């Protein structure tokens, strides 16, 4: 778990995270809730990171297309 946080968010952010395991929470409904909340929070953060990466890639493609379009409109025959 720590490795995944480190890979997605960086070493400094991973060092701040508390990694919960079944042994580190109370063995009752409260412990189960803690684990579920932690997992859902991590899942949400991971999905947000993946969406941001995709948006950056889409923005890069849009920028490239804008450059190509601008270059296509230049009068190449005139020097």
C-alpha positions as CSV (number, residue, x, y, z in Angstrom):
1,X,0.0,0.0,0.0
2,X,2.8,2.4,0.9
3,X,4.5,1.7,-2.4
4,X,1.4,2.6,-4.4
5,X,0.9,5.9,-2.5
6,X,4.6,6.7,-3.0
7,X,4.3,6.0,-6.7
8,X,1.1,8.0,-7.2
9,X,1.6,10.9,-4.8
10,X,5.4,11.0,-4.2
11,X,7.7,10.1,-1.3
12,X,6.8,13.1,0.9
13,X,3.1,12.5,0.7
14,X,3.5,8.8,1.3
15,X,5.5,9.4,4.5
16,X,2.6,11.4,5.9
17,X,0.0,8.6,5.2
18,X,-1.0,6.1,7.9
19,X,-1.3,2.6,6.5
20,X,-4.1,0.7,8.1
21,X,-4.2,-3.0,8.3
22,X,-6.6,-5.5,9.8
23,X,-4.2,-5.8,12.8
24,X,-4.0,-2.0,13.4
25,X,-7.7,-1.3,13.9
26,X,-10.2,-2.5,16.5
27,X,-11.6,-6.0,15.6
28,X,-15.2,-4.8,15.5
29,X,-17.5,-2.7,13.4
30,X,-15.6,0.5,14.1
31,X,-12.4,-1.1,12.8
32,X,-14.2,-2.3,9.7
33,X,-15.6,1.2,9.1
34,X,-12.1,2.7,9.4
35,X,-10.7,0.3,6.9
36,X,-13.6,0.9,4.4
37,X,-13.4,4.7,4.7
38,X,-9.6,4.5,4.2
39,X,-10.0,2.3,1.2
40,X,-12.7,4.4,-0.4
41,X,-10.7,7.6,0.2
42,X,-7.6,6.1,-1.4
43,X,-9.8,4.8,-4.3
44,X,-11.2,8.3,-4.8
45,X,-7.7,9.9,-4.7
46,X,-6.4,7.3,-7.2
47,X,-9.3,8.0,-9.7
48,X,-8.8,11.7,-9.4
49,X,-5.0,11.3,-10.1
50,X,-5.8,9.1,-13.2
51,X,-8.3,11.6,-14.5
52,X,-5.9,14.5,-14.1
53,X,-3.2,12.5,-16.0
54,X,-5.7,11.8,-18.8
55,X,-6.7,15.5,-19.0
56,X,-3.1,16.5,-19.2
57,X,-2.7,14.1,-22.2
58,X,-5.8,15.4,-23.8
59,X,-4.6,19.0,-23.4
60,X,-1.3,18.1,-24.9
61,X,-3.0,16.7,-28.0
62,X,-5.2,19.8,-28.2
63,X,-2.1,22.0,-28.1
64,X,-0.4,20.0,-30.8
65,X,-3.5,20.2,-33.0
66,X,-3.6,24.0,-32.5
67,X,0.0,24.3,-33.6
68,X,-0.6,22.1,-36.7
69,X,-3.6,24.2,-37.6
70,X,-1.7,27.4,-37.2
71,X,1.2,26.0,-39.3
72,X,-1.2,24.9,-42.0
73,X,-2.6,28.4,-42.4
74,X,0.9,29.9,-43.0
75,X,1.6,31.0,-46.6
76,X,4.5,28.5,-47.2
77,X,5.0,29.6,-50.8
78,X,6.0,33.1,-49.8
79,X,9.6,33.7,-48.5
